């Protein structure tokens, strides 16, 4: 079974990504889209926090604690890649 998974790992990952995106999108309504168009500020704030402030805070964290080498290389991409859960939380709090 493990060999089958390794052989077809790309398709398993693609399927999981599509299912996760459908799951998140299934809860959206037409009103949600109207709200974003009429008041884009909260969504823009969530994007700025996720794409600018989180990587900057991570950079500061790595500098202040003098983290070097592989640990820094591992932490930096994680902070730079927007997380679905984190961005959803920021957007939820900004729109409520």
C-alpha positions as CSV (number, residue, x, y, z in Angstrom):
1,X,0.0,0.0,0.0
2,X,2.8,2.4,0.8
3,X,4.4,1.9,-2.6
4,X,1.1,2.7,-4.2
5,X,0.8,5.9,-2.2
6,X,4.3,7.0,-3.1
7,X,3.7,6.2,-6.8
8,X,0.6,8.4,-6.9
9,X,1.4,10.9,-4.2
10,X,0.8,13.9,-6.4
11,X,-2.8,12.8,-7.2
12,X,-3.5,12.1,-3.5
13,X,-2.3,15.6,-2.6
14,X,-4.2,17.3,-5.4
15,X,-7.4,15.4,-4.4
16,X,-7.0,16.5,-0.7
17,X,-6.4,20.1,-1.7
18,X,-9.5,20.2,-3.9
19,X,-11.6,18.6,-1.2
20,X,-10.4,21.1,1.4
21,X,-11.1,24.0,-0.9
22,X,-14.6,22.7,-1.7
23,X,-15.2,22.3,2.0
24,X,-14.3,25.8,2.8
25,X,-16.1,27.3,-0.2
26,X,-19.3,25.3,0.5
27,X,-20.1,27.5,3.4
28,X,-20.0,30.7,1.4
29,X,-23.2,32.4,0.4
30,X,-24.1,35.2,-2.0
31,X,-24.3,37.5,1.0
32,X,-20.6,36.8,1.8
33,X,-19.5,37.9,-1.6
34,X,-21.7,41.0,-1.4
35,X,-20.2,41.9,2.0
36,X,-16.7,41.7,0.6
37,X,-17.5,43.9,-2.4
38,X,-19.3,46.5,-0.2
39,X,-16.8,46.5,2.6
40,X,-13.4,45.2,1.4
41,X,-11.5,46.7,4.4
42,X,-11.7,43.6,6.7
43,X,-10.6,41.2,4.0
44,X,-7.8,43.6,3.0
45,X,-6.7,43.8,6.6
46,X,-6.6,40.0,6.9
47,X,-4.5,39.8,3.7
48,X,-2.1,42.4,5.0
49,X,-1.7,40.7,8.4
50,X,-1.2,37.3,6.9
51,X,1.1,38.3,4.0
52,X,3.1,41.2,5.6
53,X,2.8,41.3,9.4
54,X,3.2,37.5,10.1
55,X,6.4,37.2,8.0
56,X,7.8,40.4,9.6
57,X,7.0,39.1,13.1
58,X,8.7,35.8,12.2
59,X,11.7,37.6,10.9
60,X,11.9,39.7,14.2
61,X,11.5,36.5,16.2
62,X,14.3,34.8,14.3
63,X,16.6,37.8,14.8
64,X,15.8,38.4,18.5
65,X,16.3,34.8,19.4
66,X,19.3,34.4,17.1
67,X,17.8,31.3,15.4
68,X,20.1,30.1,12.6
69,X,20.5,27.4,10.1
70,X,18.0,24.7,9.4
71,X,15.5,25.9,12.1
72,X,15.3,29.4,10.6
73,X,15.0,27.9,7.1
74,X,12.2,25.7,8.3
75,X,10.3,28.5,10.2
76,X,10.5,31.2,7.5
77,X,8.6,29.4,4.7
78,X,5.9,28.3,7.2
79,X,5.3,32.0,8.2
80,X,5.5,33.2,4.6
81,X,2.9,30.8,3.3
82,X,-0.6,32.0,4.1
83,X,-2.5,29.5,6.2
84,X,-6.1,28.9,5.4
85,X,-7.1,28.6,9.0
86,X,-5.2,31.7,10.1
87,X,-6.6,33.8,7.3
88,X,-10.1,32.6,7.9
89,X,-9.8,33.5,11.6
90,X,-8.6,37.0,10.8
91,X,-11.3,37.5,8.2
92,X,-14.0,36.2,10.6
93,X,-12.9,38.5,13.4
94,X,-12.7,41.5,11.1
95,X,-16.2,41.0,9.6
96,X,-18.1,40.4,12.8
